[in-house]
Amino acid sequence: MKIKEQSGQALRQRSGQAIVELVVALVVILVLVAGIIQVSWLGIHHSRAMGEARRLAGVKSMLDVSSFEGPRFIEACTVGDDGIALSRDDGATAEDPAVFTSGIVRYSHPTDINVIRPDNPVSVMAGSDLPQAMFGLVQGEKKDMIELMPIIRQLIYRADSVEVRGSAWMTWTKGIY
């Protein structure tokens, strides 16, 4: 009789352990599935932001007057709150047209080119105060705030939303056509 009682008690303990393991496994699977859904949702929104940025850059590229904003050249950065260099919360140093001129324009030997072909675009760029403006670039940019799923907010990333950005550069073409 004692043997039957002991085996019945052991069976109940094992079935209790199996239920606990099942619950833990289901929570892990739920978090994984929610993470996959959230990442795919962010990917879809990023693709939409990039498409909208390209559309805006295309509209700006066809304007009668160029709306040049100029690309920002990063010489160095200050590390932000996350402690990781070269991430979105870092501060970039101010652009320096002289660095662009010495590093890119002068490298092409504009005076030598001017002898062969006077008033060429490279030689004109070398004498400009803001040489990168001569590229005629226009930018389209789109930002969206995407809300995170509650399970992601609680267990993985403690924020209500994430910013998704899209940025595209195009050449101003209205003056060409």
Secondary structure, DSSP 4 states (H G I P E B T S, - for coil): -HHHHHHHHHHHHHHHHHHHHHHHHHHHHHHHHHHHHHHHHHHHHHHHHHHHHHHHHHHHHTSSS-----PPPPS-EE--TT--TTSTTPEEPPP-HHHHIIIIIGGG-HHHHHHHSTT-HHHHHHT-SSGGGGG-EEEEEEEEEEEPPHHHHHHT---SEEEEEEEEEEE--TTT-
